[in-house]
Amino acid sequence: MSVENEYKYTRRADTDAYALIDRLESFLVENNVPFKRKSRVAVDSYFDSEDLDLFKADCCLRRKVSSKGKIKLTVKRPISKEDGLMSREEIEEQSDGSISEVLRFGRLHFPDIELGEEPVLIIECERIAFEYLDGSGLKLSFDTVEYVRPQGPEGYFEIELESMNDCECRDFDSLGVVRFIRDELGFEPATDSKYRRGMTTCIHQD
């Protein structure tokens, strides 16, 4: 188990994603931040009960199928949301991706919830991530997110500033990257997960 601590920022997908990514990368270079750039595309399927018990509890059960050929199951539970910082418990394991394995993993962590065999939400996500190599344990990720829906996809951009090592709040933004994300790139703070945002969007539009 690990603890995921992150700030999230979102904006409409109404401009060129790669132009924004280039500006974000230039900011890191100009501020002498050593980093490793990684990219991947993934399809995330979220599972829940008929009554959406996980959604209501701000938890999630996710199957991620990556373009790298890996399949990973993830459970997330909320810890806190303070001053825009989301902290969540995260448990992951590699999988063959079968429904039987998804349900086994889900029942292990949510034994009192009757999980359905069909995903309640599917998201396609292209991620460009910049992993800091300065010892801070930080990662800055740019996601192009699309919800897969019968009436057609709906998308947005999301930037995550994330630490998996219990980094304190003040350590996240010593460079002023948050100001850059908000003022220069036009993103707004968000405290909803992709699952919560997607389900809320779909429920309101149904």
Secondary structure as UniProt FT lines:
FT   STRAND          2..12
FT   HELIX           17..30
FT   TURN            31..32
FT   STRAND          35..47
FT   TURN            50..51
FT   HELIX           53..56
FT   TURN            57..58
FT   STRAND          60..66
FT   TURN            67..68
FT   STRAND          71..82
FT   TURN            83..84
FT   STRAND          85..94
FT   HELIX           99..109
FT   TURN            111..112
FT   STRAND          121..132
FT   STRAND          138..147
FT   TURN            150..151
FT   STRAND          154..163
FT   HELIX           169..172
FT   TURN            173..175
FT   HELIX           177..179
FT   HELIX           180..184
FT   STRAND          188..190
FT   HELIX           194..205
//
